[in-house]
Amino acid sequence: MSVAIGGDAGKVAGRRDNRSAAMQLLYLHDLYPFVPVAGHWQNLQNMLGLPDAGYEFCLDLAAGTIANLKEINGHMQRLLVNWSPERVERVPVAILRLALYELIHRRDMPVAVVINEAVELGKRFAGPAAARFINGLLDQFHRDREAAQREPCNDLSLGD
């Protein structure tokens, strides 16, 4: 895995740089789940020379994803028809987890932006085939969720 965040030294980190750093934190967490996010963040800062300020969004994304990992992994398992998450490379898994967290729990970004950012991370860190794989799964998740929202509620307990 390449560990470059990108951007110019001294420039305030944008959301793309924050997502890149969050994905790398999730990758490290997958490798070393016993190390707290703060420990991974310190290591990433040391390796890449990242400042303390400007990465609040990154830390929020990583912490939120990890806090909701069971739910996110469940969604990912449903998307991976005839695949197990263990068969997928760790970088695309980290990207998928991050994007699924944003799509499920963060409504402050448009769906198209979240999917595009995940595809760009895939291209940069895992290659074009992984980017297409990520795009296909996230697009399927979005279509499934939209279809479920259009269906009328069939919960019989609400009818009394």
N, C-alpha and C positions, 0 to 999 in steps of 0.2 A: 504494500500500500504506500502510495506517495503521501508525504506528510506536509505538503505545502498548502498553506491557506490561500495565499495570493494577496494581491493588493500591495500598496506602497507602504514602506515604513513611515510611521507617524500619521498616516491617514486613518480616520475613524472607520472602524469595521462596519460594513453594511450587513444586511440580512444574509446575503449570499455567503460572505465570509463566516458569519455566525453559524449558518447551516453546515458549512464545510467543517468547521470546528466541532459542532455538535455531532455530526456523523462520525468524526474521528473519535470523539469521546465514547460514543456508542460501540464503535469497533473495539476500542480498548476495554470497555466494560464487558463485551462479549468474550474477549480473551482472558480477562482477569476480573471476574465478577466479585471477587472478595475485596477488591480495592475500591474505596469510596470514590464517587465522581470527583470530589475535591482533589484527591490524590492524582487521578488521571489528568485533571485540569492543570495541576502544577507541572506534571511531566510534559504535557503538551505545550504549555507556556515555555518551559525550559528548552524543549527541542526546537520550537519555532520562533522563539523570541517574541511571544505575544504579550501585549500590555495587559495590565489588570483591568483597565476600563474599556468599555465598548463591546464586551462580549456577554452582557447580561442576557440577551436573547438566546445565545448559544447555551448558556447554563440552564436557562428556563426550559428550552427544548429538550436537552439531555435529561434533566431531572424529571420532567413530565413524561417523557418516553419510558424511562426506567420505572417510574411509579406505576405506569399503566401497561407494563410489559406483558402481563398475562392476557389481558384483553387484546392487545395488539397482536400477540403471537397467535391467538385464536382466529383473528381475522386473516392473518397471513396464512395460517394452515388451511383455511377454507379456500383461499385464492390459489394455493399451490396444488391444483388438481394433479394427482398422480406424482406428486413430488413431496418430499419431506423437507422441512427447513434445513436439516443437516446436509442435504445434497446441494444446497445453494451456497455459493461463496459468501464469506462473512461480510465483505464490503457491501454487496447488493442487499444483504439482509439488514445491515445497519441503515442503509439508505431507505429501504422499505419501511422499517420500523419508524424512522424519523418522519417520513411523509405520512404514514398512517396515523401517527400521533397528531400531526397537524390537521389532517382531514377530519379526524374524529373529535378532537378536543380544542382545537384552535380555530375559531371562526373568523379571525381577524385578517385572514389572507384568502383571496379567491382560489377556488379549486384548481383552476388552470395554472396559476402561479406556483402552487405547491407541487403539482405534477411536473411542470417544466423545470423547476429547481431540482427536483429529484432526478429527472432525466439528465440534466446537466452534471450533477454530481456523479451519476453513473458513467457518463462519457469520460469525465475527468479522472475518476479513480478506478474504474473497472472496465472501461472500453465500450465500444458501440453495441456489441451484442448484449451486454448487461443493461445498457441504457434502454434498448428496445424491450427487454424482459421487464424491467422496472415500469416502463411506460404502459405495457400491456396489463400488468397486474393492477396498477393504480387506476387505470382507465376502467378496468372491470369492477374494481371496488366502487368507484364513483357511480358507474351505471347501475350496479346492484343496489346501492344506497338510494339513488334517485327512484328506481322502480319500487323499492319498499316504501318510500315516502308517498308515492302516488296511490298505493293500494289502500282501500278503505280499512279501517280498523275492524278486525273480526273478533275482538276480545269480548266474549259473552258476559264477562263480569261487569262491563260498563253499561249494560242494557237495563238495569233495574232502576 
